Amino acid sequence: MTGAINCYKMELQGNGFLLRGWQTGDEASLQKHANNPKVPLFLRDRFPRPYTMDDAKFWINRAQNQPQLTNFAIIVNGEACGGIGIELMSGESRITAEMGYWLGEEHWGKGLMTEAVKLVTAYAFEHFPLERLEAGVYDKNTASMRVLEKAGYVKEAILHRSVIKNGEVMDKHLHKI
């Protein structure tokens, strides 16, 4: 792994980027990158479309009020251009978390997200009592499948015809580490 974890500041340093908690002041860059119509194509419907300044403020407030740091801003050249995080499960599934991520289009295809996934995976297993980390990827999002595979995740299952996105019924590919 090329990045180092700074537990004191809860920052994860990557090669040319930083992962840190969302901060007041990230709203404009978050809104700018998240409002690209290509970004939410394979994200859950709860990701706003269009992505307004109010959406950015809501998300940053929500992230800042979590009891544990589970959502990171992806910072490139001082600008929040994406996000990555884990959602901790509860009850009998409390040993599992689900990872999700997105990145502004201008940073696609540069290997940044693969490294970010590796960093957050290490962080998750170091800071939470997890046995499993998983990510679900919609059928046509082959770039995200490659990110996970390069980060060491394996495809565990294909949940056939299990999601509908943009009016199309799709398979969801479940990856785990």
C-alpha positions as CSV (number, residue, x, y, z in Angstrom):
1,M,0.0,0.0,0.0
2,T,1.4,3.4,-1.0
3,G,-0.5,5.5,1.6
4,A,0.1,5.9,5.3
5,I,-2.5,6.2,8.0
6,N,-2.2,9.2,10.3
7,C,-4.5,8.1,13.2
8,Y,-4.0,11.3,15.2
9,K,-5.6,13.5,12.5
10,M,-7.7,10.6,11.0
11,E,-6.4,11.3,7.6
12,L,-5.3,8.8,5.0
13,Q,-2.5,10.0,2.7
14,G,-2.5,8.7,-0.8
15,N,-0.2,9.3,-3.8
16,G,-1.4,12.8,-4.9
17,F,-4.5,12.9,-2.8
18,L,-5.7,13.0,0.8
19,L,-8.7,11.3,2.4
20,R,-10.1,13.2,5.4
21,G,-13.4,13.9,7.1
22,W,-15.8,16.3,5.4
23,Q,-15.3,19.9,6.5
24,T,-17.2,23.1,6.4
25,G,-15.8,24.8,3.3
26,D,-16.0,21.7,1.1
27,E,-19.5,22.6,-0.1
28,A,-18.7,24.4,-3.3
29,S,-16.2,21.8,-4.6
30,L,-18.5,18.9,-3.5
31,Q,-21.4,20.5,-5.4
32,K,-19.3,21.2,-8.4
33,H,-18.0,17.6,-8.8
34,A,-21.2,15.8,-7.6
35,N,-23.5,17.7,-9.9
36,N,-22.0,16.2,-13.1
37,P,-24.8,14.0,-14.5
38,K,-22.4,11.1,-15.2
39,V,-21.4,10.8,-11.5
40,P,-24.7,9.3,-10.2
41,L,-25.3,7.0,-13.1
42,F,-24.4,3.9,-11.0
43,L,-24.9,5.3,-7.5
44,R,-27.9,4.7,-5.3
45,D,-30.9,6.8,-5.9
46,R,-30.3,8.6,-2.5
47,F,-27.4,10.4,-4.2
48,P,-29.1,13.7,-5.3
49,R,-29.5,14.5,-9.0
50,P,-29.1,17.4,-9.6
51,Y,-26.7,17.9,-6.7
52,T,-27.4,21.4,-5.2
53,M,-25.6,23.5,-2.7
54,D,-28.2,22.5,-0.1
55,D,-27.5,18.9,-0.8
56,A,-23.8,19.5,-0.2
57,K,-24.5,21.3,3.1
58,F,-26.8,18.5,4.2
59,W,-24.2,15.8,3.4
60,I,-21.3,17.6,5.1
61,N,-23.5,18.3,8.2
62,R,-24.5,14.6,8.3
63,A,-20.9,13.4,7.9
64,Q,-19.6,15.7,10.6
65,N,-22.3,14.5,13.1
66,Q,-21.5,10.8,12.8
67,P,-20.1,9.2,16.0
68,Q,-17.2,7.7,14.1
69,L,-15.3,8.7,11.0
70,T,-16.7,6.5,8.3
71,N,-17.0,9.0,5.4
72,F,-14.0,10.6,3.8
73,A,-13.7,13.5,1.3
74,I,-11.2,12.8,-1.5
75,I,-9.0,15.9,-1.7
76,V,-6.9,16.6,-4.8
77,N,-5.0,19.9,-4.9
78,G,-6.9,21.2,-1.9
79,E,-10.3,20.5,-3.5
80,A,-12.9,17.9,-2.4
81,C,-13.5,16.0,-5.7
82,G,-15.1,12.8,-4.5
83,G,-16.1,10.7,-1.5
84,I,-15.5,7.3,-0.1
85,G,-16.9,5.6,3.0
86,I,-18.2,2.6,4.8
87,E,-21.6,1.9,6.2
88,L,-21.4,-0.2,9.4
89,M,-24.1,-2.9,9.7
90,S,-25.9,-3.6,12.9
91,G,-27.3,-6.5,14.9
92,E,-26.1,-9.9,13.8
93,S,-24.5,-8.3,10.7
94,R,-22.3,-5.9,12.9
95,I,-19.1,-7.6,11.7
96,T,-19.8,-6.4,8.2
97,A,-19.6,-3.0,6.5
98,E,-20.5,-1.9,3.0
99,M,-18.1,0.4,1.0
100,G,-19.3,3.1,-1.4
101,Y,-17.5,5.7,-3.4
102,W,-17.7,8.3,-6.2
103,L,-15.2,10.6,-7.9
104,G,-15.4,13.7,-10.1
105,E,-15.1,12.8,-13.8
106,E,-11.9,14.8,-14.3
107,H,-10.1,12.3,-12.0
108,W,-11.4,9.1,-13.6
109,G,-9.0,6.5,-15.0
110,K,-6.0,7.7,-13.0
111,G,-5.8,4.9,-10.4
112,L,-6.8,7.2,-7.6
113,M,-9.9,5.3,-6.6
114,T,-8.1,2.0,-6.4
115,E,-5.6,3.4,-4.0
116,A,-8.4,5.1,-2.0
117,V,-10.3,1.8,-1.7
118,K,-7.1,0.1,-0.4
119,L,-6.6,2.9,2.2
120,V,-10.2,2.9,3.4
121,T,-10.2,-0.9,3.5
122,A,-7.1,-0.9,5.8
123,Y,-8.6,1.8,7.9
124,A,-11.9,0.0,8.3
125,F,-10.3,-3.3,9.5
126,E,-7.9,-1.4,11.8
127,H,-10.6,0.8,13.5
128,F,-13.7,-1.4,13.5
129,P,-14.4,-5.0,14.6
130,L,-15.1,-6.2,11.1
131,E,-14.8,-9.6,9.6
132,R,-16.0,-8.5,6.1
133,L,-16.1,-5.5,3.9
134,E,-18.3,-5.6,0.8
135,A,-19.4,-3.5,-2.1
136,G,-22.3,-3.9,-4.5
137,V,-21.7,-2.7,-8.1
138,Y,-24.4,-2.3,-10.8
139,D,-24.0,-4.5,-13.9
140,K,-22.7,-1.9,-16.4
141,N,-20.2,-0.2,-14.0
142,T,-17.2,-2.3,-15.2
143,A,-14.8,0.5,-14.1
144,S,-15.9,0.1,-10.5
145,M,-15.6,-3.7,-10.7
146,R,-12.0,-3.2,-11.9
147,V,-11.3,-0.8,-9.0
148,L,-12.4,-3.4,-6.5
149,E,-10.6,-6.3,-8.1
150,K,-7.3,-4.3,-8.3
151,A,-7.8,-3.4,-4.6
152,G,-7.9,-7.1,-3.7
153,Y,-11.7,-7.6,-3.5
154,V,-13.2,-10.8,-5.1
155,K,-16.5,-11.1,-6.8
156,E,-18.6,-13.3,-4.5
157,A,-22.0,-13.3,-6.2
158,I,-24.1,-11.8,-9.0
159,L,-27.6,-10.9,-7.7
160,H,-29.5,-11.2,-11.0
161,R,-32.2,-8.6,-11.8
162,S,-32.0,-7.2,-8.2
163,V,-31.9,-3.5,-8.8
164,I,-33.5,-0.9,-11.0
165,K,-31.5,2.2,-12.0
166,N,-32.5,4.8,-14.6
167,G,-35.5,2.7,-15.5
168,E,-33.4,-0.4,-16.3
169,V,-33.4,-3.6,-14.3
170,M,-29.8,-4.7,-13.7
171,D,-27.7,-7.3,-11.9
172,K,-25.7,-6.3,-8.9
173,H,-22.2,-7.7,-8.5
174,L,-21.3,-8.3,-4.9
175,H,-17.5,-8.0,-4.1
176,K,-15.9,-8.7,-0.7
177,I,-12.6,-8.8,1.1
